[in-house]
Amino acid sequence: MKKDIHPKYGPATVECSCGNKFETRSTLPHIKVEICSACHPLFTGKQKLVDTAGRVDKFRARVEKAQALKSSVSTKTSTNKKTPSKKSKKDQ
């Protein structure tokens, strides 16, 4: 094995969004994760939603806002349509 080509492998602290912390070994000194074995439904047997409802609501709100903006723009353009003027004898 070549020397000085591999990163340092040492103790690392893993911190979960649920507040659980544990020690392991890694090339990074501090690791942040969203789900760990203490809060994962497979290990705990409990169902936990990870803010998917909030994401869906935000998306629907954006879509509704875009549709409202699009409809307001189309109503403005339909009311402001200019009738083509007849050409005068000078323009011909």
MOPAC internal coordinates of N, CA, C and O (Angstrom, degrees):
PM7 1SCF
backbone

  N    0.0000 0     0.00 0     0.00 0    0    0    0
  C    1.4361 1     0.00 0     0.00 0    1    0    0
  C    1.5289 1   108.75 1     0.00 0    2    1    0
  O    1.2310 1   120.84 1   -41.84 1    3    2    1
  N    1.3426 1   116.00 1   138.16 1    3    2    1
  C    1.4507 1   120.44 1   179.91 1    5    3    2
  C    1.5236 1   110.02 1   -75.27 1    6    5    3
  O    1.2310 1   121.12 1   -33.24 1    7    6    5
  N    1.3065 1   115.47 1   146.76 1    7    6    5
  C    1.4551 1   120.79 1   179.10 1    9    7    6
  C    1.5246 1   109.89 1   -86.25 1   10    9    7
  O    1.2310 1   121.11 1   -29.26 1   11   10    9
  N    1.3224 1   115.48 1   150.74 1   11   10    9
  C    1.4660 1   124.61 1   173.14 1   13   11   10
  C    1.5341 1   114.80 1    62.61 1   14   13   11
  O    1.2310 1   119.51 1  -155.63 1   15   14   13
  N    1.3322 1   118.54 1    24.37 1   15   14   13
  C    1.4614 1   118.82 1   174.69 1   17   15   14
  C    1.5255 1   111.64 1  -111.22 1   18   17   15
  O    1.2310 1   120.18 1   166.23 1   19   18   17
  N    1.3208 1   117.27 1   -13.77 1   19   18   17
  C    1.4537 1   121.23 1  -178.59 1   21   19   18
  C    1.5257 1   110.22 1   -99.96 1   22   21   19
  O    1.2310 1   119.90 1   -36.44 1   23   22   21
  N    1.3378 1   117.80 1   143.56 1   23   22   21
  C    1.4690 1   119.87 1   178.99 1   25   23   22
  C    1.5234 1   111.21 1   -69.93 1   26   25   23
  O    1.2310 1   121.11 1   -20.63 1   27   26   25
  N    1.3151 1   115.49 1   159.37 1   27   26   25
  C    1.4683 1   121.54 1   179.02 1   29   27   26
  C    1.5232 1   109.46 1   -66.92 1   30   29   27
  O    1.2310 1   120.11 1   -47.13 1   31   30   29
  N    1.3039 1   117.39 1   132.87 1   31   30   29
  C    1.4573 1   123.79 1  -179.59 1   33   31   30
  C    1.5102 1   107.69 1  -111.88 1   34   33   31
  O    1.2310 1   120.72 1   -66.80 1   35   34   33
  N    1.3319 1   116.23 1   113.20 1   35   34   33
  C    1.4543 1   119.09 1  -175.31 1   37   35   34
  C    1.5093 1   111.95 1  -145.31 1   38   37   35
  O    1.2310 1   120.21 1     8.20 1   39   38   37
  N    1.3233 1   117.20 1  -171.80 1   39   38   37
  C    1.4714 1   120.76 1  -179.24 1   41   39   38
  C    1.5319 1   111.13 1   -66.52 1   42   41   39
  O    1.2310 1   121.32 1   -35.17 1   43   42   41
  N    1.3303 1   115.08 1   144.83 1   43   42   41
  C    1.4609 1   121.02 1  -179.26 1   45   43   42
  C    1.5212 1   109.44 1  -138.25 1   46   45   43
  O    1.2310 1   120.80 1   -32.01 1   47   46   45
  N    1.3153 1   116.07 1   147.99 1   47   46   45
  C    1.4573 1   122.25 1   176.23 1   49   47   46
  C    1.5238 1   108.03 1  -104.98 1   50   49   47
  O    1.2310 1   120.74 1   -54.27 1   51   50   49
  N    1.3301 1   116.20 1   125.73 1   51   50   49
  C    1.4603 1   121.70 1   177.36 1   53   51   50
  C    1.5220 1   107.63 1  -104.17 1   54   53   51
  O    1.2310 1   120.72 1   -53.08 1   55   54   53
  N    1.3483 1   116.24 1   126.92 1   55   54   53
  C    1.4608 1   121.64 1  -178.78 1   57   55   54
  C    1.5254 1   108.63 1  -120.75 1   58   57   55
  O    1.2310 1   121.33 1   -54.72 1   59   58   57
  N    1.3294 1   115.06 1   125.28 1   59   58   57
  C    1.4627 1   121.62 1  -179.53 1   61   59   58
  C    1.5246 1   109.73 1   -95.09 1   62   61   59
  O    1.2310 1   120.78 1   -21.58 1   63   62   61
  N    1.3343 1   116.12 1   158.42 1   63   62   61
  C    1.4644 1   119.85 1   177.99 1   65   63   62
  C    1.5259 1   112.01 1   -67.93 1   66   65   63
  O    1.2310 1   119.86 1   161.54 1   67   66   65
  N    1.3442 1   117.88 1   -18.46 1   67   66   65
  C    1.4672 1   120.90 1   177.32 1   69   67   66
  C    1.5250 1   111.45 1   -79.47 1   70   69   67
  O    1.2310 1   119.82 1   169.66 1   71   70   69
  N    1.3305 1   117.95 1   -10.34 1   71   70   69
  C    1.4575 1   121.64 1   178.87 1   73   71   70
  C    1.5136 1   113.56 1   106.54 1   74   73   71
  O    1.2310 1   120.04 1   171.80 1   75   74   73
  N    1.3152 1   117.52 1    -8.20 1   75   74   73
  C    1.4603 1   121.65 1  -179.75 1   77   75   74
  C    1.5302 1   110.10 1   -73.28 1   78   77   75
  O    1.2310 1   120.43 1   -43.82 1   79   78   77
  N    1.3201 1   116.78 1   136.18 1   79   78   77
  C    1.4641 1   122.58 1   177.11 1   81   79   78
  C    1.5145 1   108.82 1  -127.75 1   82   81   79
  O    1.2310 1   120.75 1   -37.50 1   83   82   81
  N    1.3378 1   116.17 1   142.50 1   83   82   81
  C    1.4597 1   120.14 1   174.60 1   85   83   82
  C    1.5161 1   109.50 1  -151.49 1   86   85   83
  O    1.2310 1   121.45 1   -19.77 1   87   86   85
  N    1.3085 1   114.84 1   160.23 1   87   86   85
  C    1.4587 1   122.10 1  -177.28 1   89   87   86
  C    1.5250 1   109.92 1  -100.27 1   90   89   87
  O    1.2310 1   121.17 1   -37.89 1   91   90   89
  N    1.3130 1   115.36 1   142.11 1   91   90   89
  C    1.4587 1   122.21 1   174.73 1   93   91   90
  C    1.5207 1   107.46 1  -151.14 1   94   93   91
  O    1.2310 1   120.18 1    12.09 1   95   94   93
  N    1.3065 1   117.26 1  -167.91 1   95   94   93
  C    1.4598 1   120.77 1   178.11 1   97   95   94
  C    1.5213 1   108.62 1  -120.41 1   98   97   95
  O    1.2310 1   120.97 1   -41.61 1   99   98   97
  N    1.3331 1   115.76 1   138.39 1   99   98   97
  C    1.4543 1   120.93 1  -178.59 1  101   99   98
  C    1.5190 1   109.29 1  -162.31 1  102  101   99
  O    1.2310 1   121.09 1    -6.33 1  103  102  101
  N    1.3249 1   115.52 1   173.67 1  103  102  101
  C    1.4596 1   119.83 1   175.13 1  105  103  102
  C    1.5258 1   111.10 1   -83.29 1  106  105  103
  O    1.2310 1   120.36 1   165.57 1  107  106  105
  N    1.3375 1   116.91 1   -14.43 1  107  106  105
  C    1.4614 1   121.99 1   176.11 1  109  107  106
  C    1.5244 1   109.47 1  -101.81 1  110  109  107
  O    1.2310 1   119.30 1   -39.25 1  111  110  109
  N    1.3199 1   118.94 1   140.75 1  111  110  109
  C    1.4658 1   119.87 1  -178.41 1  113  111  110
  C    1.5258 1   113.82 1   -76.85 1  114  113  111
  O    1.2310 1   119.77 1   151.64 1  115  114  113
  N    1.3533 1   118.04 1   -28.36 1  115  114  113
  C    1.4676 1   121.16 1  -177.40 1  117  115  114
  C    1.5281 1   108.63 1  -139.29 1  118  117  115
  O    1.2310 1   120.49 1   -51.00 1  119  118  117
  N    1.3445 1   116.66 1   129.00 1  119  118  117
  C    1.4611 1   122.03 1  -178.35 1  121  119  118
  C    1.5249 1   108.57 1  -125.42 1  122  121  119
  O    1.2310 1   120.34 1   -48.63 1  123  122  121
  N    1.3462 1   116.95 1   131.37 1  123  122  121
  C    1.4660 1   121.99 1   176.08 1  125  123  122
  C    1.5238 1   108.06 1  -109.96 1  126  125  123
  O    1.2310 1   120.74 1   -50.07 1  127  126  125
  N    1.3515 1   116.19 1   129.93 1  127  126  125
  C    1.4578 1   121.82 1   179.28 1  129  127  126
  C    1.5228 1   109.59 1  -126.62 1  130  129  127
  O    1.2310 1   120.69 1   -21.23 1  131  130  129
  N    1.3446 1   116.29 1   158.77 1  131  130  129
  C    1.4623 1   120.43 1   178.83 1  133  131  130
  C    1.5190 1   111.64 1   -87.80 1  134  133  131
  O    1.2310 1   119.86 1   143.57 1  135  134  133
  N    1.3264 1   117.87 1   -36.43 1  135  134  133
  C    1.4627 1   122.00 1  -176.96 1  137  135  134
  C    1.5277 1   108.43 1  -133.34 1  138  137  135
  O    1.2310 1   120.98 1   -46.48 1  139  138  137
  N    1.3403 1   115.74 1   133.52 1  139  138  137
  C    1.4613 1   121.22 1   177.39 1  141  139  138
  C    1.5224 1   108.99 1  -124.89 1  142  141  139
  O    1.2310 1   120.32 1     3.50 1  143  142  141
  N    1.3105 1   117.00 1  -176.50 1  143  142  141
  C    1.4630 1   120.96 1  -178.89 1  145  143  142
  C    1.5253 1   112.21 1   -68.33 1  146  145  143
  O    1.2310 1   119.77 1   160.40 1  147  146  145
  N    1.3252 1   118.04 1   -19.60 1  147  146  145
  C    1.4671 1   120.68 1   179.31 1  149  147  146
  C    1.5281 1   112.22 1   -78.55 1  150  149  147
  O    1.2310 1   119.93 1   156.61 1  151  150  149
  N    1.3318 1   117.73 1   -23.39 1  151  150  149
  C    1.4629 1   119.80 1  -177.63 1  153  151  150
  C    1.5289 1   113.57 1  -122.55 1  154  153  151
  O    1.2310 1   119.35 1   178.14 1  155  154  153
  N    1.3241 1   118.84 1    -1.86 1  155  154  153
  C    1.4629 1   121.17 1   179.68 1  157  155  154
  C    1.5248 1   110.10 1   -73.41 1  158  157  155
  O    1.2310 1   119.40 1   -45.98 1  159  158  157
  N    1.3435 1   118.74 1   134.02 1  159  158  157
  C    1.4655 1   121.27 1  -177.02 1  161  159  158
  C    1.5275 1   113.73 1   -60.38 1  162  161  159
  O    1.2310 1   119.52 1   150.90 1  163  162  161
  N    1.3077 1   118.51 1   -29.10 1  163  162  161
  C    1.4590 1   120.93 1   179.26 1  165  163  162
  C    1.5255 1   110.98 1   -64.77 1  166  165  163
  O    1.2310 1   120.22 1   140.93 1  167  166  165
  N    1.3197 1   117.18 1   -39.07 1  167  166  165
  C    1.4570 1   121.14 1  -178.28 1  169  167  166
  C    1.5276 1   112.64 1   -85.46 1  170  169  167
  O    1.2310 1   120.04 1   146.49 1  171  170  169
  N    1.3267 1   117.52 1   -33.51 1  171  170  169
  C    1.4678 1   120.51 1  -175.56 1  173  171  170
  C    1.5201 1   113.21 1   -91.12 1  174  173  171
  O    1.2310 1   119.82 1   155.05 1  175  174  173
  N    1.3220 1   117.95 1   -24.95 1  175  174  173
  C    1.4566 1   121.46 1  -177.40 1  177  175  174
  C    1.5144 1   112.78 1    80.92 1  178  177  175
  O    1.2310 1   119.70 1  -174.21 1  179  178  177
  N    1.3189 1   118.19 1     5.79 1  179  178  177
  C    1.4623 1   123.08 1   179.73 1  181  179  178
  C    1.5234 1   109.14 1  -110.16 1  182  181  179
  O    1.2310 1   121.44 1   -34.83 1  183  182  181
  N    1.3199 1   114.84 1   145.17 1  183  182  181
  C    1.4576 1   119.94 1   176.74 1  185  183  182
  C    1.5197 1   108.73 1   -85.99 1  186  185  183
  O    1.2310 1   120.15 1   -47.53 1  187  186  185
  N    1.3271 1   117.32 1   132.47 1  187  186  185
  C    1.4512 1   121.82 1   178.82 1  189  187  186
  C    1.5228 1   107.99 1  -137.90 1  190  189  187
  O    1.2310 1   120.40 1   -52.43 1  191  190  189
  N    1.3295 1   116.84 1   127.57 1  191  190  189
  C    1.4518 1   120.65 1   178.19 1  193  191  190
  C    1.5174 1   108.76 1   -88.24 1  194  193  191
  O    1.2310 1   120.87 1   -42.36 1  195  194  193
  N    1.3275 1   115.95 1   137.64 1  195  194  193
  C    1.4541 1   120.75 1  -177.80 1  197  195  194
  C    1.5257 1   109.09 1  -106.89 1  198  197  195
  O    1.2310 1   120.17 1  -112.45 1  199  198  197
  N    1.3180 1   117.27 1    67.55 1  199  198  197
  C    1.4671 1   124.33 1   172.97 1  201  199  198
  C    1.5235 1   113.71 1    54.00 1  202  201  199
  O    1.2310 1   119.60 1  -151.43 1  203  202  201
  N    1.3277 1   118.36 1    28.57 1  203  202  201
  C    1.4568 1   118.78 1   176.83 1  205  203  202
  C    1.5184 1   110.41 1   -73.94 1  206  205  203
  O    1.2310 1   120.01 1   148.83 1  207  206  205
  N    1.3160 1   117.58 1   -31.17 1  207  206  205
  C    1.4631 1   120.36 1   179.20 1  209  207  206
  C    1.5244 1   110.37 1   -64.19 1  210  209  207
  O    1.2310 1   119.89 1   139.69 1  211  210  209
  N    1.3033 1   117.81 1   -40.31 1  211  210  209
  C    1.4570 1   121.09 1   178.74 1  213  211  210
  C    1.5129 1   112.16 1   -64.62 1  214  213  211
  O    1.2310 1   120.12 1   142.42 1  215  214  213
  N    1.3115 1   117.37 1   -37.58 1  215  214  213
  C    1.4561 1   121.14 1   179.25 1  217  215  214
  C    1.5223 1   110.81 1   -67.22 1  218  217  215
  O    1.2310 1   120.61 1   138.13 1  219  218  217
  N    1.3279 1   116.44 1   -41.87 1  219  218  217
  C    1.4643 1   120.71 1   179.54 1  221  219  218
  C    1.5217 1   110.20 1   -64.65 1  222  221  219
  O    1.2310 1   120.06 1   137.14 1  223  222  221
  N    1.3296 1   117.49 1   -42.86 1  223  222  221
  C    1.4621 1   121.06 1   178.80 1  225  223  222
  C    1.5270 1   111.45 1   -62.03 1  226  225  223
  O    1.2310 1   120.27 1   138.19 1  227  226  225
  N    1.3251 1   117.09 1   -41.81 1  227  226  225
  C    1.4568 1   120.52 1   178.38 1  229  227  226
  C    1.5278 1   110.72 1   -62.47 1  230  229  227
  O    1.2310 1   120.61 1   138.33 1  231  230  229
  N    1.3406 1   116.44 1   -41.67 1  231  230  229
  C    1.4618 1   120.61 1   179.92 1  233  231  230
  C    1.5282 1   110.54 1   -63.93 1  234  233  231
  O    1.2310 1   120.38 1   134.12 1  235  234  233
  N    1.3253 1   116.89 1   -45.88 1  235  234  233
  C    1.4700 1   120.41 1  -179.95 1  237  235  234
  C    1.5267 1   110.95 1   -62.32 1  238  237  235
  O    1.2310 1   120.25 1   141.01 1  239  238  237
  N    1.3215 1   117.12 1   -38.99 1  239  238  237
  C    1.4637 1   120.70 1   178.46 1  241  239  238
  C    1.5278 1   110.61 1   -63.90 1  242  241  239
  O    1.2310 1   120.18 1   139.25 1  243  242  241
  N    1.3361 1   117.26 1   -40.75 1  243  242  241
  C    1.4620 1   120.70 1   177.74 1  245  243  242
  C    1.5207 1   111.22 1   -63.62 1  246  245  243
  O    1.2310 1   120.34 1   137.79 1  247  246  245
  N    1.3420 1   116.96 1   -42.21 1  247  246  245
  C    1.4650 1   121.16 1  -179.60 1  249  247  246
  C    1.5224 1   110.18 1   -64.36 1  250  249  247
  O    1.2310 1   120.13 1   134.98 1  251  250  249
  N    1.3392 1   117.35 1   -45.02 1  251  250  249
  C    1.4634 1   120.88 1   179.13 1  253  251  250
  C    1.5295 1   111.24 1   -62.54 1  254  253  251
  O    1.2310 1   120.45 1   140.03 1  255  254  253
  N    1.3206 1   116.75 1   -39.97 1  255  254  253
  C    1.4587 1   120.86 1   179.62 1  257  255  254
  C    1.5270 1   110.25 1   -65.21 1  258  257  255
  O    1.2310 1   120.52 1   138.61 1  259  258  257
  N    1.3347 1   116.61 1   -41.39 1  259  258  257
  C    1.4594 1   120.65 1   179.51 1  261  259  258
  C    1.5261 1   110.85 1   -65.78 1  262  261  259
  O    1.2310 1   120.40 1   139.22 1  263  262  261
  N    1.3339 1   116.84 1   -40.78 1  263  262  261
  C    1.4646 1   120.02 1   178.67 1  265  263  262
  C    1.5249 1   111.07 1   -66.28 1  266  265  263
  O    1.2310 1   120.17 1   139.90 1  267  266  265
  N    1.3227 1   117.28 1   -40.10 1  267  266  265
  C    1.4616 1   120.73 1   178.50 1  269  267  266
  C    1.5242 1   110.52 1   -64.26 1  270  269  267
  O    1.2310 1   120.51 1   138.38 1  271  270  269
  N    1.3144 1   116.63 1   -41.62 1  271  270  269
  C    1.4559 1   121.18 1   178.81 1  273  271  270
  C    1.5226 1   110.28 1   -64.95 1  274  273  271
  O    1.2310 1   120.65 1   138.00 1  275  274  273
  N    1.3195 1   116.36 1   -42.00 1  275  274  273
  C    1.4577 1   121.21 1  -179.57 1  277  275  274
  C    1.5251 1   110.83 1   -65.22 1  278  277  275
  O    1.2310 1   120.28 1   137.91 1  279  278  277
  N    1.3318 1   117.07 1   -42.09 1  279  278  277
  C    1.4627 1   119.87 1  -179.86 1  281  279  278
  C    1.5265 1   111.24 1   -69.25 1  282  281  279
  O    1.2310 1   119.91 1   144.20 1  283  282  281
  N    1.3248 1   117.78 1   -35.80 1  283  282  281
  C    1.4648 1   120.00 1   178.81 1  285  283  282
  C    1.5261 1   110.58 1   -68.75 1  286  285  283
  O    1.2310 1   120.13 1   144.48 1  287  286  285
  N    1.3093 1   117.35 1   -35.52 1  287  286  285
  C    1.4616 1   120.74 1   177.87 1  289  287  286
  C    1.5211 1   109.75 1   -68.96 1  290  289  287
  O    1.2310 1   120.02 1   139.18 1  291  290  289
  N    1.3315 1   117.57 1   -40.82 1  291  290  289
  C    1.4654 1   120.08 1  -179.23 1  293  291  290
  C    1.5232 1   111.26 1   -68.61 1  294  293  291
  O    1.2310 1   119.37 1   145.92 1  295  294  293
  N    1.3298 1   118.81 1   -34.08 1  295  294  293
  C    1.4689 1   120.18 1   177.55 1  297  295  294
  C    1.5219 1   110.76 1   -70.71 1  298  297  295
  O    1.2310 1   120.03 1   144.90 1  299  298  297
  N    1.3088 1   117.54 1   -35.10 1  299  298  297
  C    1.4592 1   120.39 1   177.70 1  301  299  298
  C    1.5216 1   110.42 1   -65.90 1  302  301  299
  O    1.2310 1   120.27 1   136.89 1  303  302  301
  N    1.3226 1   117.08 1   -43.11 1  303  302  301
  C    1.4573 1   119.94 1  -178.46 1  305  303  302
  C    1.5147 1   111.17 1   -70.27 1  306  305  303
  O    1.2310 1   119.79 1   147.55 1  307  306  305
  N    1.3290 1   118.00 1   -32.45 1  307  306  305
  C    1.4613 1   119.74 1   179.58 1  309  307  306
  C    1.5263 1   111.25 1   -72.62 1  310  309  307
  O    1.2310 1   119.41 1   148.79 1  311  310  309
  N    1.3183 1   118.73 1   -31.21 1  311  310  309
  C    1.4661 1   120.94 1   179.29 1  313  311  310
  C    1.5189 1   111.47 1   -81.78 1  314  313  311
  O    1.2310 1   119.78 1   155.90 1  315  314  313
  N    1.3123 1   118.03 1   -24.10 1  315  314  313
  C    1.4557 1   121.47 1  -176.93 1  317  315  314
  C    1.5242 1   112.81 1   -98.59 1  318  317  315
  O    1.2310 1   119.66 1  -163.53 1  319  318  317
  N    1.3207 1   118.25 1    16.47 1  319  318  317
  C    1.4601 1   119.44 1  -178.88 1  321  319  318
  C    1.5232 1   109.17 1   -68.25 1  322  321  319
  O    1.2310 1   121.57 1   -45.03 1  323  322  321
  N    1.2887 1   114.59 1   134.97 1  323  322  321
  C    1.4523 1   120.01 1   179.15 1  325  323  322
  C    1.5231 1   108.71 1   -92.95 1  326  325  323
  O    1.2310 1   121.56 1   -40.21 1  327  326  325
  N    1.2863 1   114.63 1   139.79 1  327  326  325
  C    1.4565 1   118.20 1   175.37 1  329  327  326
  C    1.5159 1   107.42 1   -82.02 1  330  329  327
  O    1.2310 1   120.90 1   -41.53 1  331  330  329
  N    1.3000 1   115.88 1   138.47 1  331  330  329
  C    1.4680 1   116.94 1  -178.58 1  333  331  330
  C    1.5269 1   110.08 1   -65.69 1  334  333  331
  O    1.2310 1   121.09 1   -47.55 1  335  334  333
  N    1.2907 1   115.51 1   132.45 1  335  334  333
  C    1.4622 1   119.93 1  -179.29 1  337  335  334
  C    1.5200 1   109.18 1   -81.07 1  338  337  335
  O    1.2310 1   121.58 1   -31.57 1  339  338  337
  N    1.2761 1   114.59 1   148.43 1  339  338  337
  C    1.4585 1   119.52 1   178.73 1  341  339  338
  C    1.5140 1   108.20 1   -75.65 1  342  341  339
  O    1.2310 1   121.95 1   -37.83 1  343  342  341
  N    1.2959 1   113.87 1   142.17 1  343  342  341
  C    1.4564 1   118.20 1  -179.80 1  345  343  342
  C    1.5240 1   109.76 1   -72.42 1  346  345  343
  O    1.2310 1   122.16 1   -42.47 1  347  346  345
  N    1.2761 1   113.47 1   137.53 1  347  346  345
  C    1.4616 1   117.83 1   176.85 1  349  347  346
  C    1.5214 1   109.19 1   -84.82 1  350  349  347
  O    1.2310 1   120.74 1    -8.67 1  351  350  349
  N    1.2613 1   116.18 1   171.33 1  351  350  349
  C    1.4589 1   119.82 1  -178.99 1  353  351  350
  C    1.5224 1   111.07 1   -68.04 1  354  353  351
  O    1.2310 1   120.42 1   155.94 1  355  354  353
  N    1.3380 1   116.81 1   -24.06 1  355  354  353
  C    1.4604 1   120.20 1   179.58 1  357  355  354
  C    1.5263 1   110.85 1   -70.63 1  358  357  355
  O    1.2310 1   120.09 1   143.43 1  359  358  357
  N    1.3656 1   117.43 1   -36.57 1  359  358  357
  C    1.4576 1   121.41 1  -177.26 1  361  359  358
  C    1.5204 1   112.12 1   -71.18 1  362  361  359
  O    1.2310 1   119.74 1   157.36 1  363  362  361
  N    1.3109 1   118.10 1   -22.64 1  363  362  361
  C    1.4619 1   120.18 1  -175.82 1  365  363  362
  C    1.4435 1   110.18 1   -80.53 1  366  365  363
  O    1.2310 1   120.10 1   180.00 1  367  366  365

